[in-house]
Amino acid sequence: MIKSSIEEVFNNKTPYKESNLGKNEYIREFGSDIDEVELEWHLDKEDRIVDVIENEGNWMFQMDNQLPILLKERLFIPKETYHRVIKGDKNLKVKITKL
């Protein structure tokens, strides 16, 4: 059982670096050198608020059945709603609050 938990941690690669700020708040940094293929459509188990800290590279955000928008202000992502990030040409830094 311990072995499978460790394998899950090592096999769960993400396209970002994450820092835990506590109280369900995280800083995520996406580098300009990641492969776009890593930015998959996905859904989350909880509602989230995304605050953009840095986006000089025209990163975009897209919800299911909607056109992409430039990541520049606060976003609310309802739980179990498909969405994705679209890569820009410089780094992206956001604060995620899980509700």
N, C-alpha and C positions, 0 to 999 in steps of 0.2 A: 504494500500500500504506500509506504514512504517512497519507494522507487518510482511509482507511477506519478506521484505528486511532483517529484523532482524533474522527471521527464517532461511533464506538462509545462513547468517553468522554463526549461531550456528549449523546448520546441515552440513556445509561444513567442515568436519573434514579432516585433512591431517596427513600423517604419519611422518611429520617433523615439526621442529620449524623454523620459518622464521623471519629474521630481514631485514627491508627495509633500504638499504644504500642510496637511492635516485637515480635519473636518471636511472630508470629501472634496478637497480642492487639490488640483494638480497643475503643474506647468508642463506643457508638451512642446518640444522643439523638433521641427521637421527640417532637415537639411536639404539644400538645393541639389545635392548629389544623389538623392535616393531615386530608385527606379519607379516610374509612374505605375508600373504593374503592382507594386506593393500597396498602393492606395485603392483598396477594394471597396465596393459597395458593402455596407454592413449595417447592423442595427444593434442598439444597446439595450440592456435590461432595465435601465432607469432613465428618467428625464434628465436632461443636461442643459447647462448654460455654458456657452462658449464666449469668452471675452478675448478679443484680439489684442495682443500686446505689441507684436511686430509683424508687419507684412509689407515689405518693400518690393516683393517679387511677384505681385499679382496672383497670389494663390486664390482659389475659388472654392466655394462650397455648393453642393447640390443635394437637394432633398428629392426623394422619389417623385416622379411625375412633375418636376419643376425645372425651370431653366437654372443654370449655374449663376451664382451671384459672387461678387468680389467680397472676400473676407475683410471687412473693415470695421464692423461694429458688433455689438452683442447679438448672439443668436440663441434661440431656444430650440432644442431638439427633443421632441416628444419620444418617450420610450417606445421601442419596437417599431420605429419608423426608419426605413432604409435611407441611407445618406452616404455621401463620400466627400473627400477633399480632392481637389484637382490641383496638381503641382504647378507652382510658379517657378520663376528663374532665380530666386534668392531664397533665404531662409524664412521660415514661418515660426512664430512663437505665440502660443495661446494659453489661456488659463481655462481649465475645465472645472466646473462645479457639478458634482453628481447630486441630484436631488432625491 
